[in-house]
Amino acid sequence: MAERTTVGEIRRVIHEAYPPQLAEPWDAVGLVCGDPADEVNTVAFALDCTQEVADKAVELGAQMLVVHHPLLLRGVTSVAADTPKGKVIHTLIRNGVALLAAHTNADKARPGVNDKLAELVGIKPGRPIVPVEPYENLDEALGLGRVGELEGPVTLREFTQRVADALPETEWGVRAAGDPERLIKRVAVSSGSGDSFLDQVAELGVDVYVTSDLRHHPVDEHLRAAHLANPEGPAVVDTAHWASEFPWTTQARDIVEGALRVNTEIIDVRTDPWTISAHKEN
């Protein structure tokens, strides 16, 4: 291992694990700010680079912050310090903290975000939902989502609780659509927002699909269409976006620790925006 670790070295390790060329065309991955030649003693990991996360990185004495969600995914015309994203950028630069994002490249990589989610819900990650071509072995292919089987069947009610127990807790919790008593064995997962894969999942012979940010109409239409074709079509489990992806930070940390001599910190700030959930009391 090198005695001196730089921003550029950490970028190289992250890019070897999560190749930028795997990213979707619309994505914005890689080094957001920072000098590749700067020395790094401590690197922090988080899902989002919010102001609270940036402040925490400074407090921890980190010289680099690795996140999943790009700070500058959508175009901006200003990073003035009195704008939300500008304030984050100024906080990082003024305190010598580089920022790097690994987003859909980390979703598609193996191991990647989806493999971590698959393992947490109790399946061995097999084929992707949407593979990256070309591939020789579909079960080892890169791509978005993962499909696998539980060791034994459980009810949808039991499986939903298992997902809730395995993922970081949020106020939103975990909800499911489908017969609570139907048996679940074959599972598909897609970290983050996954309603665009509902049609593909319906064709994979799975019992349940675990993803995030699901909306009323896509789920309703999926259930009716899938069950019209097959009464045993996939049930759906909806988690909080943050909860499905935050566990990736431990994977990224382990990759960096295994390759470089550097201190690491996981910033466990819950960046899920929902702070209250309520049910009718009477």
Secondary structure, 3 states (H helix, E strand, C coil): CCCCCEHHHHHHHHHHHCCHHHCCCCCCCEEEECCCCCECCEEEEECCCCHHHHHHHHHCCCCEEEECCCCCCCCCCCCCCCCHHHHHHHHHHHCCCEEEECCHHHHHCCCCHHHHHHHHHCCCCCCCCEECCCCCCHHHCCEECEEEEEEEEEEHHHHHHHHHHHCCCCCCCCEEECCCCCEEEEEEEEEEECHHHHHHHHCCCCCEEEEECCCHHHHHHHHHHHHHHCCCCCEEEEECHHHHHCCHHHHHHHHHHHHCCCEEEECCCCCCCCCCCCCCCC
